[in-house]
Amino acid sequence: MDFKPSVIRPLPLRGSVAHPKEKGNIPVCPYKIRRLDRNDASSFREIRLEALANHPEAFGASWEEEQSQSEAHFADRLENGLVIGGLSDDGMLAGTVGVSKSKGIKTQHIGSIWGMYVRQTVRGTGLSRLLLSAAVDEVGTILRSLRLSVVSSNVPAIRLYKSLGFEEWAVEVEALKVGDIYYDEILMRLELGPR
């Protein structure tokens, strides 16, 4: 996937946290935002399966497909890809976002956001904004265009994406089928500039 840094490092943050902790008069981010590595495989597997089980309409992958995958599979995915995590003060992985880069010669300038998920208990704290901002910052000098799809009923996510500059460019009708229900997806993109 070509997102292999030599060192796992804390990522720069863009945007603000809705409810930061205070240290004196200086806001402090309540999350550590960093790239996940193979040592995070167990936590990543756990949160990924939670996301797929709790919101099957929001992901192209299914819990049934991914629950049979080993921890080693998730470790390889972290090692060979770009997944950013937000960890709470107690070390719990509270949210994740992934970025994949197109592999074709003619589409190498395009990346896709995937697996954006924040645990229910920390929604509304600004973690989603921090994760997405970190992902954009990480690939902003590598890619020209960053794309994503979001189920049309997820109004808070659509609002977040728009606030960070993503624009709607298409709707895929009946993109996903969960049980007997079809879901439309809004396709969005953020133009990062010439590369």
N, C-alpha and C positions, 0 to 999 in steps of 0.2 A: 504494500500500500504506500510505501515511500514516506512514512511519517515516523521514522526511527531516529530519535535524538540520541546522542551519545550519553547524555546524562538526563535522568528524570529531574525536572526542576519545577519549582513553584511557578505558576503562570501569572502574567500580569492581569489585572482586573480592569474591566471597562464597565461603566454604569455604577449604580449605587445600590446599597442594600436598604430595603424598606424599613427594617427594624434593627439597626445595628446596636450592639452593646456599646456602652459608653465607658471610656477610660479617661477620666478628667473631662475635658470638653471635646476630646477627639473620638469620633466614631471608630469602632473596631469591628472588623468583619468577623461574624460568629462562625465562619466556615473556613476551612483550609481548602483551597481550590488547587488541584494538581492533576497531572497526568497519571493515570493508573498504570501499573505494571503487573507482571505475572504474579507478584506477591499478593496482589489484591484479588486474585481469581475467585476465591471462595466468597468474598463479600460482593464482588461483581455478579457472580452467578446468582446469588441470593436476591439481590435487588432487581436483576433482569427478570428472573422468574416471577417475582412479586409484581412487577410492572405488567408483564404479559397476562398474569392471572387476573389482576384487578381491572385492567383496561384493555381487553382484547381488541376493541374497536380502534385503538390508537396505534397499533403496530402491525406491520406486514407479517412479521414472524408470529408464531403461535407458541403458547405454553407447551402444548403437546409435542411440538417439534424440538423445542430447546431443553425441556426438562430431562430428556434422555442423554443430553450431551454431558460429557465428563468435565470435571474441574480443569483437567489438562487442556481441553478444547477452549475453555474460557481464558485460560492462561495464554494460550497461543494467540487468541484473538486480541488480547491486551498487548502482547509483545509485538505483534505485527501490524497493529492498527493504532488509531488515535482515539482514546476514550479518556475523557476528563471527568473527575469525580469531585464532589463536594463533601467533605468530612466534617462532622460536628465536633464540638470540643471533646466529646468522649470517644472520638475515633470512629463513630458509626458512619458508614457510607450512606449519605442522605439523598444523593441525587447523582445522575450521570448524564452525559451527552457524548455521542460518538460522531466522528467525521470520517467519511470514506472518500477517497480520491478516485475519479474515473480512471480506468486502466488503458483505454484506447488511445492511440497516438493523437487522434483528432479531438479528443475530449479530455485530455489531461489537465486542462485549465478549470475543470468543473469538479466541485466537491459536493457531497451530500451530508446533511445532518441526519443522524439516525439515533434511535434509542433515547430520546430526551425524556427523562422521568425524574420526578422529585417525589419523595415519600409524602403521603398525606399529612403526617404530623408536622412537616416543616413548610408546607405550602403557605404562601403569603409572606415569607420572610425575605424574599429577594434572591433566594438561591438559584431559581431558574434563570434569572437575568445574569447572575454571576457566571453560571455554567456556560450559557450561550455566548456571552461576551468573551469569555476565555477561549472558547472554540474559535470564534471569529478572529480574535487576536492571534491565535496560534497559526492559523492558515492564511491570514491576510496577505502575507508576502509570497505565498506559494501558489494560490489559486486566484483566478479572475472572477469566478462566480460560485456562490454557495447556495445550494438548493435544499428544499425540504418539502415534505408533504405533511399535512395536518388534517385530521378528521374535521369535517365542517361544523360539527356540533361543539368543538372544543374552543369556545369563545375566549377564555382567559389565555390560552396558548396563542391564538391568532393575534390577540391584542399585544402580547409580549413580542411576538415576531415582528409585527408592524412597528412597534416602538423602537426596535433596533435596526429598522431600515429595510426589512424584508418586504417585498411587494408581491401581491397575488398576480399570477400570470396565466393560470388555467384552473379548471375544476375537472377532476376525473370522477365522473358519475359512476356510482356502484363500484368503487375501487376495491373495496373489501367486503367480504361476506362472513359474518359471524353468526353461526346457527342459521336461522332463516332471515336474518336482517342484513340488508345492504347498507353500506356507508359510503358517502361521497368524501373525497379528499380534495382539499385546496392545495394547489402547488404554488410554492412561494420561492422567491430567489432574492439574493442580496448580491449586487454587483460590487466587487472589491477593487476594481481598477485594472489597468493594463498589466499583464504579466508576460 
